Amino acid sequence: MTIQEKIFSLNSDLRYILARQQHVKNLPVLAKGDRLIVDALKRDGIYITNLSELGLGSTSQLLNAAHRLLPTMGTTQYNSSVNNPPEIYIVTDLPSFYDWGKEQRLLNIIENYLSLPVAYHGVHLRKDFANENQFATLLWHRDVEDRRVLKIVVYLSDVEAKHGPFEYVPLSYTSKNQLNYYRIQQQIHNTAGIDDEALNKIVPKSAWKSCPGPAGTVIFADTRRLLHHGTLRREERSTLFFVYTANPPKRPELCTHFWDNSYPRPNLNSESEEVKVGASVI
């Protein structure tokens, strides 16, 4: 990085800090239970709950739409001995999915966590398949779209160890005041991800946190702050991913795959209304 680039980066970070400080007076008021979610995210980078506890009004529409589409995914034959990429539908354009992600309670929680106005980028319906080898998001990584990237992961089926739960390293092992942080960053920079064997030499496997759960489990996770991955699986896993950043994000060009043509859209006549193009500014 050149001196000019370093100066630009420092100025950008300073503007970000000032913007967060100035936006504090505009943050929406939260109920006590929702404040607990924000506090956990600030402390741990993650909070796990379920759809019933959240109690959002549009949940039944969300689940009905998801379970109508899931049988159309993963219909081709695959072999776990080779790399099987996930099958992903962009469902951002479908109200049953998109509207759940913009429930005002969720947006208020996320805005309080980010301390900035929210950009809601969209929704992926995702089916992951059995794999014996780590590649892509099965490798340990951090997302880089913004300084904070809040993803909400909804399990649509029961997820046990054999289904490949979301897994992360607690922040206490990877904070910037530890050598681990720089060792991990260097490996990610060189390889775009870290496999289990390499990470175990930096952070022991006993410290990793797996997140199994029944269908309906909801994971709020800052996938920028948390080193995370999907674990190797022997059976399929079905999930929804909703993604949010500050508005605007640091790297908006990396956020487009939730609404552009990076992945296919389902053919669902009753859900044909398009609700947006591009990130939603909240």
C-alpha positions in Angstrom: 0.0 0.0 0.0 1.4 3.4 -1.0 1.5 6.4 1.4 -1.3 8.0 -0.5 -3.4 4.9 -0.2 -2.7 4.7 3.5 -3.7 8.4 4.0 -6.9 7.8 2.1 -7.7 4.7 4.2 -7.0 6.6 7.4 -9.3 9.5 6.3 -12.0 7.0 5.4 -11.8 5.3 8.8 -11.9 8.7 10.5 -15.0 9.7 8.6 -16.6 6.4 9.5 -15.9 6.9 13.2 -17.3 10.4 13.2 -20.4 9.3 11.3 -21.2 6.7 13.9 -20.7 9.2 16.7 -23.0 11.7 15.0 -25.7 9.1 14.3 -26.1 8.0 17.9 -28.7 10.7 18.5 -30.8 9.3 15.7 -30.8 5.6 16.7 -34.3 4.1 17.2 -35.4 3.1 20.7 -35.3 -0.6 21.4 -37.4 -2.8 23.6 -35.4 -4.5 26.4 -35.2 -7.9 24.7 -34.0 -6.3 21.5 -31.3 -4.3 23.4 -30.0 -7.7 24.6 -29.5 -8.8 21.0 -27.5 -5.6 20.2 -25.4 -5.9 23.4 -24.6 -9.5 22.5 -23.6 -8.5 19.0 -21.4 -5.7 20.2 -19.7 -8.0 22.8 -19.5 -11.3 20.9 -20.3 -10.6 17.3 -23.2 -13.2 17.4 -26.6 -13.8 18.9 -28.6 -17.0 18.4 -32.4 -17.2 18.8 -35.3 -18.8 16.9 -38.3 -17.7 14.8 -40.8 -18.3 17.6 -38.9 -16.1 20.0 -38.5 -13.3 17.5 -42.3 -13.5 16.7 -42.2 -11.5 13.5 -45.6 -11.1 11.8 -44.3 -12.2 8.3 -42.7 -15.5 9.5 -45.4 -17.8 8.2 -45.3 -16.3 4.7 -41.5 -16.6 4.7 -41.6 -20.3 5.7 -44.4 -21.2 3.3 -42.5 -19.6 0.4 -39.2 -21.2 1.3 -40.6 -24.7 1.7 -42.4 -24.4 -1.7 -39.1 -23.7 -3.4 -36.7 -26.1 -1.6 -38.0 -29.2 -3.5 -36.9 -27.6 -6.7 -33.3 -27.3 -5.5 -30.6 -30.0 -5.4 -32.3 -32.3 -7.9 -29.2 -33.2 -9.8 -26.9 -36.1 -8.7 -23.7 -35.2 -6.8 -20.8 -37.1 -5.2 -19.4 -36.0 -1.8 -15.9 -37.0 -2.9 -15.8 -34.0 -5.3 -16.4 -30.3 -4.6 -20.1 -29.6 -4.7 -20.9 -25.9 -4.6 -24.1 -24.8 -3.0 -27.2 -24.2 -5.0 -28.4 -20.6 -4.4 -31.6 -18.7 -5.5 -31.8 -15.0 -5.3 -35.1 -14.4 -3.7 -34.7 -10.7 -3.0 -37.4 -9.8 -5.5 -40.0 -12.0 -3.8 -42.1 -10.2 -1.1 -42.5 -13.3 1.1 -38.7 -13.3 1.6 -37.8 -9.6 1.3 -40.5 -8.3 3.6 -39.4 -10.5 6.5 -35.9 -9.0 6.2 -37.2 -5.4 6.4 -39.5 -5.9 9.4 -39.0 -2.7 11.4 -37.9 -4.5 14.6 -35.0 -6.2 12.7 -34.0 -2.9 11.1 -34.0 -1.1 14.4 -31.8 -3.8 16.0 -29.4 -3.7 13.1 -29.2 0.1 13.0 -28.4 0.1 16.7 -25.7 -2.4 16.1 -24.1 -0.6 13.1 -24.7 2.9 14.6 -25.4 4.0 11.1 -28.2 4.0 8.6 -28.8 0.5 7.2 -28.4 -0.8 3.7 -30.4 -4.0 3.3 -28.9 -5.9 0.3 -31.2 -8.9 -0.1 -31.8 -12.5 0.5 -30.4 -15.9 -0.6 -32.2 -19.2 -0.3 -29.4 -21.7 -0.1 -29.0 -25.5 -0.2 -25.6 -26.8 0.7 -24.5 -30.4 -0.2 -22.3 -33.1 1.2 -18.6 -32.4 0.8 -15.4 -34.1 2.0 -13.0 -31.3 1.1 -12.9 -27.7 2.2 -13.3 -25.0 -0.5 -15.0 -21.6 -0.9 -17.1 -20.7 2.2 -16.2 -24.0 3.8 -12.8 -22.4 4.4 -12.4 -20.1 7.4 -12.8 -16.5 6.3 -14.2 -13.0 7.1 -16.5 -11.1 4.8 -15.1 -7.9 3.5 -18.1 -5.9 2.1 -18.0 -3.4 5.0 -16.4 -2.7 8.4 -19.4 -4.5 9.9 -21.5 -7.0 7.9 -24.6 -8.3 9.7 -26.0 -11.5 8.3 -29.1 -13.2 9.6 -29.0 -17.0 9.0 -32.3 -18.9 9.3 -32.1 -22.7 9.4 -34.9 -24.2 7.3 -34.2 -27.7 8.5 -32.7 -29.3 11.6 -28.9 -28.8 11.6 -26.7 -31.2 13.5 -23.0 -31.9 13.0 -23.6 -34.0 10.0 -25.4 -31.1 8.2 -22.5 -28.6 8.6 -23.5 -26.0 11.1 -22.3 -22.4 11.0 -19.0 -22.3 13.1 -17.0 -19.4 14.4 -14.0 -18.5 16.5 -14.9 -16.3 19.5 -13.6 -12.7 19.3 -11.4 -13.2 22.4 -9.1 -15.4 20.3 -8.9 -13.0 17.3 -8.9 -9.5 18.6 -6.5 -7.0 17.0 -4.3 -6.8 20.1 -3.3 -10.5 19.7 -0.8 -12.0 17.3 -3.4 -14.5 16.2 -5.2 -11.7 14.4 -2.3 -10.9 12.1 -1.4 -14.5 11.6 -4.9 -15.2 10.4 -5.1 -12.1 8.2 -1.9 -13.0 6.5 -3.1 -16.6 5.7 -6.4 -15.3 4.4 -4.6 -12.7 2.3 -2.4 -15.5 0.8 -5.0 -18.2 0.3 -8.5 -16.6 0.4 -9.4 -18.9 3.3 -7.9 -21.2 6.0 -8.6 -24.9 6.3 -9.2 -26.6 9.6 -5.7 -28.0 9.9 -4.0 -24.6 9.4 -6.4 -22.8 11.8 -5.9 -25.5 14.5 -2.2 -24.4 14.6 -3.2 -20.8 15.4 -6.4 -21.3 17.4 -7.0 -24.8 18.9 -10.1 -26.6 17.7 -11.3 -26.8 21.3 -12.0 -23.1 21.1 -14.1 -23.2 18.0 -17.9 -22.7 18.5 -20.3 -24.7 16.4 -23.9 -23.6 16.0 -26.2 -26.6 15.5 -30.0 -26.1 16.0 -33.4 -27.2 15.0 -35.3 -25.8 12.0 -36.2 -22.2 12.8 -32.9 -21.3 14.5 -31.9 -17.7 13.7 -28.3 -16.6 13.9 -27.4 -12.9 13.9 -23.7 -12.7 13.1 -21.2 -10.0 12.2 -19.4 -12.0 9.5 -16.7 -9.3 9.2 -15.6 -9.4 12.8 -16.0 -13.1 13.2 -13.7 -15.7 11.6 -16.3 -18.2 10.4 -17.2 -20.9 7.9 -19.7 -23.7 7.1 -18.4 -27.0 8.4 -18.0 -30.1 6.2 -21.2 -32.0 6.0 -22.5 -35.5 5.2 -26.0 -34.4 4.5 -27.8 -31.4 2.9 -28.5 -28.2 4.8 -31.1 -25.6 3.8 -30.9 -22.0 4.9 -31.8 -18.4 4.3 -29.2 -15.6 4.4 -30.2 -12.0 4.8 -27.4 -9.4 4.6 -27.1 -5.8 5.9 -24.3 -3.2 6.0 -24.0 0.5 6.7 -25.3 2.8 4.0 -23.2 3.2 2.0 -20.9 0.1 2.6 -17.1 0.4 2.3 -17.1 -1.9 -0.8 -20.5 -1.7 -2.5 -19.3 -3.6 -5.5 -19.1 -6.8 -3.4 -22.7 -6.5 -2.2 -24.4 -6.9 -5.6 -24.7 -10.7 -5.7 -27.8 -10.5 -3.5 -29.8 -8.8 -6.3 -27.9 -9.0 -9.6 -27.5 -12.0 -11.9 -24.8 -13.8 -10.0 -27.2 -16.6 -9.1 -30.5 -17.7 -10.7 -34.0 -16.6 -9.5 -36.7 -19.2 -9.0 -39.7 -19.5 -11.2 -42.6 -19.0 -8.9 -45.6 -17.5 -10.6 -47.5 -16.5 -7.5 -44.5 -14.6 -6.2 -43.7 -12.8 -9.4 -43.9 -9.2 -8.1 -40.4 -7.6 -8.0 -39.9 -5.5 -5.0 -36.5 -3.9 -5.6 -33.4 -3.6 -7.8 -30.2 -3.0 -5.9 -29.6 -2.5 -2.2 -32.5 -1.0 -0.2 -31.6 2.1 1.7 -33.3 2.1 5.1 
